[in-house]
Amino acid sequence: MKAPVSILLFFILVCGSCTRYLVPAWFDPEEHSVKYSRMEYEGILFYTEHLEVNDQHLVFDIEIRNQRSYPVDIKPEKMYYLGSNVSFPPETKTESGSGFESKLVKQFTVSEKGVAGQFEQKMKAQRRTSILMGVLSAGLMIYDAAMDAKDFNSGDWTPKKIRNANTRDLVTIAGIAAADVVHQTSVVTAEMKREDLFYLPEEILRETRLQPGESCRGKVFFPTSKDKYIKLIIPVEYTEYAFDFRWADYEDQKVLRKSF
């Protein structure tokens, strides 16, 4: 019984430690070691970087600097992305206020309230999992003790009963160990969610009016996507600026891990 439990725990730990990243479409692991994208056009300077996939969100770090001689409005709720399984043609901007002409669905940013609500639901789910694992551990111990007591009171300890008792002990130990790992993971994850909720209001990018020489920076949350390519659109005034991303492959991730 130990082998299947060990294999299961191994996959849980390995999968839990895997992180998927979007890198700029131009990223070449032989030439680059950072995954942020920089673009300057008509007095607006952008830095965009995909940080992580967190609770069904694509989380981007976006910095915008206004180098124009007049103020510009930044509205994160107007930002969106287009997802596709084929690469997008090279394109940096459009002068059209109607946005990019595409049949692809626009995935707009998730509001701060919406993100907080999803984090809270995740935290509650982790707490429920923790309680369930605690009950399971107690149930395994009670069952094992009851069966041992039954065999002992029968007064007939045959080799078969001894083997059954030993097998129950191994299963109980393995089950409790597995439940404890899940329990501890749930507790740690719930604490991380609580910290995320605490810091979220100060980290999220908000609507602002950038005066000449000013800059703003913060996190932007989008619904997750399984598409191979992402075109991130950032509107400023009547211009929409596009940043193309793709999922990092094995070679990309090897380079990125060395730079962290």
C-alpha positions as CSV (number, residue, x, y, z in Angstrom):
1,M,0.0,0.0,0.0
2,K,3.0,2.3,0.5
3,A,4.0,2.6,-3.1
4,P,0.8,4.0,-4.6
5,V,0.5,6.5,-1.8
6,S,4.1,7.6,-2.2
7,I,3.7,7.9,-6.0
8,L,0.5,10.0,-5.5
9,L,2.3,12.3,-3.0
10,F,5.2,12.7,-5.4
11,F,3.0,13.8,-8.2
12,I,1.1,16.2,-5.9
13,L,4.4,17.8,-4.9
14,V,5.8,17.9,-8.4
15,C,2.6,19.3,-10.0
16,G,2.2,21.8,-7.2
17,S,5.7,23.1,-7.8
18,C,5.3,23.5,-11.6
19,T,4.7,27.1,-12.7
20,R,3.6,28.1,-16.2
21,Y,4.7,31.4,-17.6
22,L,3.9,33.5,-20.6
23,V,6.9,35.0,-22.3
24,P,7.0,37.6,-25.0
25,A,6.5,36.1,-28.5
26,W,10.0,37.2,-29.5
27,F,11.6,35.5,-26.5
28,D,14.7,33.3,-27.4
29,P,16.3,31.3,-24.6
30,E,19.7,31.6,-26.3
31,E,19.6,35.4,-26.3
32,H,17.3,36.5,-23.4
33,S,17.1,35.8,-19.7
34,V,14.2,38.1,-18.7
35,K,10.6,37.8,-19.7
36,Y,9.3,41.3,-19.5
37,S,8.4,43.3,-22.6
38,R,9.3,46.9,-23.1
39,M,7.7,49.3,-25.6
40,E,7.9,53.0,-26.1
41,Y,5.6,54.8,-28.7
42,E,4.5,58.4,-29.0
43,G,5.6,59.3,-25.6
44,I,4.2,56.4,-23.7
45,L,6.5,53.8,-22.2
46,F,5.3,50.3,-21.2
47,Y,6.7,47.4,-19.2
48,T,4.6,44.3,-19.2
49,E,5.4,41.0,-17.6
50,H,3.4,37.8,-16.9
51,L,3.9,36.9,-13.3
52,E,1.9,33.7,-12.7
53,V,-1.2,31.7,-13.1
54,N,-3.0,32.2,-9.8
55,D,-6.4,30.8,-8.9
56,Q,-7.6,30.7,-12.5
57,H,-6.2,34.1,-13.3
58,L,-3.4,35.3,-15.6
59,V,-1.6,37.8,-13.5
60,F,0.4,40.6,-15.3
61,D,2.6,43.3,-13.9
62,I,2.2,46.4,-15.9
63,E,4.0,49.7,-15.6
64,I,3.1,52.8,-17.7
65,R,5.1,56.0,-17.9
66,N,3.7,59.2,-19.4
67,Q,6.5,61.1,-21.2
68,R,4.1,63.3,-23.1
69,S,3.5,67.0,-22.4
70,Y,-0.1,66.5,-21.4
71,P,-2.0,64.1,-19.0
72,V,-3.4,60.7,-20.2
73,D,-6.0,58.4,-18.6
74,I,-5.2,54.9,-17.7
75,K,-8.2,52.6,-17.3
76,P,-7.3,49.0,-16.3
77,E,-10.9,47.8,-16.7
78,K,-10.6,48.5,-20.4
79,M,-7.6,46.3,-20.9
80,Y,-8.2,42.9,-22.5
81,Y,-6.5,40.0,-24.3
82,L,-7.2,37.9,-27.3
83,G,-6.3,34.2,-27.2
84,S,-5.4,32.0,-30.1
85,N,-3.8,28.7,-30.9
86,V,-2.0,30.2,-33.9
87,S,0.5,33.1,-33.6
88,F,-0.7,36.6,-34.3
89,P,0.7,38.6,-37.2
90,P,3.2,41.3,-36.2
91,E,1.3,44.4,-35.0
92,T,2.0,47.0,-32.3
93,K,-0.9,49.4,-32.3
94,T,-4.1,50.6,-33.9
95,E,-5.4,54.2,-34.2
96,S,-9.0,53.0,-34.3
97,G,-11.0,53.6,-31.1
98,S,-13.0,50.5,-31.8
99,G,-10.1,48.3,-31.1
100,F,-8.6,45.3,-33.0
101,E,-10.9,43.8,-35.6
102,S,-11.1,40.1,-34.6
103,K,-13.6,37.3,-34.3
104,L,-11.7,36.2,-31.1
105,V,-13.4,36.8,-27.8
106,K,-12.1,39.7,-25.8
107,Q,-11.2,38.7,-22.2
108,F,-11.3,41.8,-20.1
109,T,-9.7,42.3,-16.7
110,V,-11.3,40.9,-13.6
111,S,-12.4,43.6,-11.2
112,E,-10.7,44.0,-7.8
113,K,-14.0,42.9,-6.1
114,G,-14.2,39.9,-8.3
115,V,-10.6,38.8,-7.7
116,A,-11.1,39.2,-3.9
117,G,-14.3,37.1,-4.0
118,Q,-12.6,34.3,-5.9
119,F,-9.7,34.3,-3.4
120,E,-12.1,34.2,-0.5
121,Q,-13.9,31.2,-2.0
122,K,-10.5,29.4,-2.5
123,M,-9.6,30.1,1.1
124,K,-12.9,28.6,2.3
125,A,-12.4,25.5,0.2
126,Q,-8.9,25.0,1.6
127,R,-10.3,25.2,5.1
128,R,-13.0,22.6,4.3
129,T,-10.3,20.3,2.9
130,S,-8.2,20.7,6.0
131,I,-11.2,19.8,8.3
132,L,-12.0,16.8,6.1
133,M,-8.5,15.4,6.2
134,G,-8.5,15.8,10.0
135,V,-11.7,13.8,10.2
136,L,-10.3,11.1,7.9
137,S,-7.2,10.7,10.0
138,A,-9.2,10.3,13.1
139,G,-11.5,7.8,11.4
140,L,-8.6,5.7,10.2
141,M,-7.1,5.5,13.7
142,I,-10.5,4.6,15.3
143,Y,-11.2,1.9,12.7
144,D,-7.7,0.4,13.1
145,A,-8.0,0.3,16.9
146,A,-11.5,-1.2,16.8
147,M,-10.4,-4.0,14.5
148,D,-7.4,-4.8,16.6
149,A,-9.6,-4.9,19.7
150,K,-12.0,-7.2,17.9
151,D,-9.2,-9.6,16.9
152,F,-7.7,-9.5,20.4
153,N,-11.0,-10.2,22.2
154,S,-11.6,-13.2,19.9
155,G,-8.7,-14.9,21.5
156,D,-7.8,-16.6,18.3
157,W,-4.7,-14.9,16.7
158,T,-4.2,-16.9,13.6
159,P,-1.4,-16.1,11.1
160,K,-4.0,-14.7,8.7
161,K,-5.4,-12.3,11.4
162,I,-1.9,-11.2,12.3
163,R,-1.2,-10.4,8.6
164,N,-4.5,-8.5,8.3
165,A,-3.6,-6.5,11.4
166,N,-0.2,-5.6,10.1
167,T,-1.7,-4.6,6.7
168,R,-4.2,-2.4,8.5
169,D,-1.4,-0.7,10.4
170,L,0.5,0.0,7.2
171,V,-2.6,1.3,5.5
172,T,-3.5,3.5,8.5
173,I,0.0,4.9,8.7
174,A,0.1,5.7,5.0
175,G,-3.4,7.1,5.0
176,I,-2.6,9.4,8.0
177,A,0.6,10.5,6.4
178,A,-1.1,11.3,3.2
179,A,-4.0,13.1,5.0
180,D,-1.4,15.1,7.1
181,V,0.4,16.3,3.9
182,V,-2.9,17.4,2.4
183,H,-3.9,19.0,5.7
184,Q,-0.7,20.9,6.1
185,T,-0.8,22.0,2.5
186,S,-4.3,23.3,2.9
187,V,-3.4,25.2,6.0
188,V,-0.4,26.8,4.3
189,T,-2.4,27.6,1.1
190,A,-5.2,29.2,3.2
191,E,-2.6,31.3,5.0
192,M,-1.2,32.4,1.6
193,K,-4.7,33.3,0.4
194,R,-5.2,35.4,3.5
195,E,-1.9,37.2,2.8
196,D,-2.9,37.7,-0.9
197,L,-6.2,39.3,0.2
198,F,-4.3,41.6,2.6
199,Y,-1.8,42.8,0.0
200,L,-4.1,42.8,-3.0
201,P,-5.6,46.3,-2.5
202,E,-2.1,47.8,-2.6
203,E,-0.8,45.8,-5.5
204,I,-3.6,46.0,-8.0
205,L,-3.4,48.6,-10.9
206,R,-6.1,51.2,-10.5
207,E,-7.7,53.8,-12.8
208,T,-5.6,56.9,-12.8
209,R,-4.9,60.1,-14.7
210,L,-1.1,60.3,-15.4
211,Q,0.4,63.7,-15.4
212,P,3.4,64.5,-17.6
213,G,6.4,62.6,-16.1
214,E,4.3,60.4,-13.9
215,S,4.1,56.6,-13.9
216,C,1.9,53.9,-12.4
217,R,2.5,50.3,-11.8
218,G,0.4,47.3,-10.5
219,K,-1.0,43.9,-11.1
220,V,-3.8,43.2,-13.5
221,F,-5.9,40.0,-13.4
222,F,-7.5,38.3,-16.4
223,P,-9.5,35.1,-16.7
224,T,-7.1,32.2,-17.5
225,S,-6.6,30.7,-21.0
226,K,-5.4,27.5,-22.5
227,D,-4.7,29.2,-25.8
228,K,-1.1,29.0,-27.0
229,Y,-0.8,32.7,-27.8
230,I,-2.0,35.8,-26.0
231,K,-2.3,39.3,-27.4
232,L,-2.5,41.7,-24.5
233,I,-4.2,45.0,-25.3
234,I,-3.5,48.2,-23.3
235,P,-5.6,51.2,-24.3
236,V,-4.3,54.7,-23.7
237,E,-6.4,57.5,-24.9
238,Y,-7.5,56.5,-28.4
239,T,-4.7,54.1,-29.1
240,E,-4.5,50.4,-28.2
241,Y,-1.1,49.0,-27.7
242,A,-0.6,45.2,-28.3
243,F,1.9,42.9,-26.6
244,D,2.2,39.3,-27.9
245,F,2.9,36.5,-25.5
246,R,3.3,32.7,-25.8
247,W,3.6,29.9,-23.2
248,A,7.2,29.2,-22.1
249,D,8.4,25.8,-23.3
250,Y,11.0,23.6,-21.5
251,E,14.1,25.4,-22.8
252,D,12.5,28.8,-21.9
253,Q,11.8,27.7,-18.4
254,K,15.4,26.4,-17.9
255,V,16.7,29.9,-18.7
256,L,14.1,31.6,-16.6
257,R,14.8,29.5,-13.5
258,K,18.4,30.5,-13.6
259,S,17.5,34.2,-13.6
260,F,15.1,34.0,-10.6
